[in-house]
Amino acid sequence: MWIADGWKDYEVLDTSSGEKLERWGKYLLVRPDPQVIWSTPKTNPGWKKKNGHYHRSNAGGGEWEFFHLPQEWSIHYKELTFNLKPFSFKHTGLFPEQAANWDWFGNLIKKANRPVKVLNLFAYTGGATLSAAAAGASVTHVDASKGMVTWAKENAASSGLSDRPVRWLVDDCVKFVERELRRGNTYDAIIMDPPSYGRGPKGEIWKIEESIFPFLQLTTKLLSDDPLFFLINSYTTGLQPAVLSYMIHETVCRKLGGKVESSEIGLPVRENGLILPCGASGRWTAE
């Protein structure tokens, strides 16, 4: 498992009964987690000192309950700053487990010793974009949500990266890739974090089980003649690491050779020493 264990401003303090207790800076949140199927005594005092609690509804969705939590605050990961705010369906605007991937490709970009063009698809609030830009890459950031792209720009400004070569685009990722192919543009590295289900700005429907493999086949054609890496993240239960490996092998490796690795990504839990699984990632490198 690839573990995001480099955080100082974030940690999972405890897990029990379908929930996790997290510290985001100086604030404590309790949020549901489908992986936490065990029930253990909630001995950590943070359970009773929480600043926010997302209650899942049996009918689907849920709602936040707040206790002295500001509308927005910031945390840091190394040189990066992320602005957080609780919003719909339990999220805060950041997936801390992705730091395991940020460190991996950040090192690749730094060691490449050449200009690196990165395409970040389904780019959300920009964690991967900021990490790649901080490592020295030029980045094209694409997401269908205008609000998420605005949020990502704010994170870049807070991180002192506003002057870095980043293109911020509100667009449907599939249509953008199709246009880039027609334009003849290429990228040295591609990152994607496709949702299980989503809609584009004009109502385009994305269902990952039906769409992901054809999209990988399409996106692979955007890789340059000297590609550095390809990364795909998945939070969809059916897309296990072995499935990601096979898809990357059949798309990227068939064309370019190279090496594929896939694994779960996870976060350490302070109270019990466990690693909480948080999805999966597939990584391709040229060597």
N, C-alpha and C positions, 0 to 999 in steps of 0.2 A: 504494500500500500504506500502511496505517496502522501506524506504527512506535512501539513502546514504548521510547523512548530516554531516559526520564527517571529511570532507576534508578541508584542509587549502590551499593546492597547486592547487586545481582545483575547478572551479565553472561554472555553466551555468549562464551567465550574462543576456541574453535576448533571446527571440524566436520570429520569425515572418516570414511569407511568405515561409514556407517550409524549414527554416534554423534556426540553433542555433548558438549563439555567446558564445564561451567558453574561459575561461582563464586556460591555462595549465602552471602553474608556472608564469613566467612573460611574456608569449607569448599569443596572442589572435588568435584564429582560428574561421573561419566561415565554418560550415559544413552542408550539407543537413540532414534533419530529417523528415521522412514520417509522424510522428505524428503531426507535426506543420502545421496544415491545416488552421490556422487563420492568418490574415494579420493585424498587429497592427503597429502604428508608431514606427520607429526604432530610439528612442530617446537616447539610450545609446551611448555615444561617441565612444565606442569600435568598433562599426560597421565601422567607418571610420579610425580606427587605427589598423586594423587587420594585423597580420603577415603572415597569410596563409588563402586561400579561396579555398575550393574544389567546382568546378563548375560541376554539373551533366549535362550530355549530354542527349538530347532527344532520341538519338539512343541507350542509355544504357552506363553505366560506366561514366567516366568523367575525369577531370584532375585538378591538383593543380596549383594555382597561388601563388607565394611566395613574401613576402615583408619583407626582413631582418629577415628571420627565419633560425636558424642554422640547419644543417643536422640532428643533434641529440642533445637532452638535457634531463634532468632528473627532475622528481618531486617526492615528498614523500607522503606517507600515513602512519601516525604514525611512526613505526620503519622501514617501508619498503621503498625501493627506486626503481623506475621504469624508465628505459631508453626509451625515446620516439623518434619516427621518423615518419613523414608522409609517408605512402606508399599506394599501390593500393587500389582503392575503398574507399577513404575517411578516412581510419583508421589510428590510431597513435600507435597501439600496446597495448592499454589499454582500458578497459571498466569500467569507474569509478563507475557506478551504482552498480557493483558487490561488492563494499565495504560493502553494506548492508548484503550480505551473508558472506563475510570474517569475519565480527564482530560476526555474529551469530555462525558460526561453530568454530571460534577461542575460544569463551567462552566455548563452549561445550567440546572442547579438553582440555582446561586448567582445567575445573572443573571435568573432568573424573578421574583425579588422578591415571592414569594408562597408560601404553604404548598404543598408538593408531596408527594403520596402516591405512593410507589413500590412496585410489586409485583415481587419478584425470585423467579423460578421456577427450579427445579433449581439452587438457590442455593449448593450445595457448602459450602466453608468461609468464604464470606462476603466475598470481595474486593469484589464490586460492592455488597453491602449496606453495608459499612463506608464505602466511597467516597461512596455516596449519603447516608448518615447524617452523615458529616463535612461534607458540603456543605450540610446543613440540612434534608434531607428526612425524613419519617417513612416507615419501610420495613416491609413485610411480607415476611419471609424464609421461603421454603417449600422443603423438601427431604424426600425420602422416607427418608433415612438419619438415624437418631437420632444416630449418631456424628458425622456431618458437621455437624449443627446444634449439637451440643455444642462441637465444634471452632470453629465460627464464633462462638459466644458467647465462647469463650476469647480469640479474636482481637479481638473487640470490647472485652473487658476490658483486654487488653494495650494497645489503642490509646486507652484512656481514653474509650470511647464507651458504657459500660454504662448511662449515664443517658439516652441518646438514645432517641427513640420508635421502637423496633424490636419487632415481633412475631416471635417465633421459633416456627415451626410445623413439626412432623414430620408430613408428609401426602403423599399421592399428588397430584401437581400437577394432573392432569386432574380428579380428583374435587373438589379444592379450588376450582378455577375454576368448576365446575358449581354448587357450593354458593354461591359468592360471587354468581353470577348470580341464583340464586333469592333470595338475601338483598337484592339490589338494591345491592350495594356497587360502587363504581367507584374507579379509580386514574388519576392524572395521567400516570403513566409505567410502562411494563412492560419488564422485562429477563428474558430467558430464555436458558438455556444447555443445551438438551436433549441428552441422551446419544444415541449411536447405537442403543444397546440398554439396557434396564434393566427392573427389576421394582419395583413399588410395595410398601408395607409389607404388603399382603395378597396379594402374588403377581401383581399386575396387570402385564401385559407391555406394554412400550413398544418399538416398532420405528419408528425415525424416518422411514423412507421411507413407511410406511403411516400414521403418526400425526401428522406435523408439520403438514400443511396443514389438516386438520380442527381441530387444536388451535389453530392461528393464527386460524381463522375464529371459534372459540369465544372465545378470549382477547380478541380485538379488541372484543368486546361489553362488556368491563370498563372500557374507556377512558372517562374523564369527558367532560363537555361542553367542557372546555378543556384538552385533553391536551398534554403537553410533548414526550414522545419515546417511541419504541418501539425496542427493541434485541433482536436475536436473534444468538446466536453459534453457530457450527457447526465441529466438528472432524471431521465426516463427509466422506469424500473426494468423494462424489457431489454434495454440496450446495455448489456453487461460488457465488461472489459474485453472478453473474447470476441463479442460481436463487433466492437469498435476495431479491434485488431484485424478481423477478417475484412471489414469494409475498406479500411485503409490499404490493406494488402492488395485487394482487388482493384482499387482505383489508383492510388499513388505508386505503390511498388511495381505494379504491372508495367507502368510507364517508365519509372525512374530508378527502380531498385531501392537500395537504402535499407534502413532498419526501422522496425515497428515495435513499440512497447505500449502496452495498455495495462491499467491498474485502477483500482478504486482510489479515490482521494479521501483524506480524512483529517479530523481534528482531534488532538489529545484532550482527554477529560481529566481535570485536575483531581477530582474527588476519588476516582477509582482506578486511574491509570489506564483506562481503556482508550481505544481509538474509535471515535464515532465516524462510521462511513457516511460520506456525503456525495454520492454520485461516482462517476467514472470518467477517465480521460484516456484518449488514445493519442500517442505521439509518434510522429515520423521524423527521422533525420536522414540526411544524405549519407551519413557514415554510421 
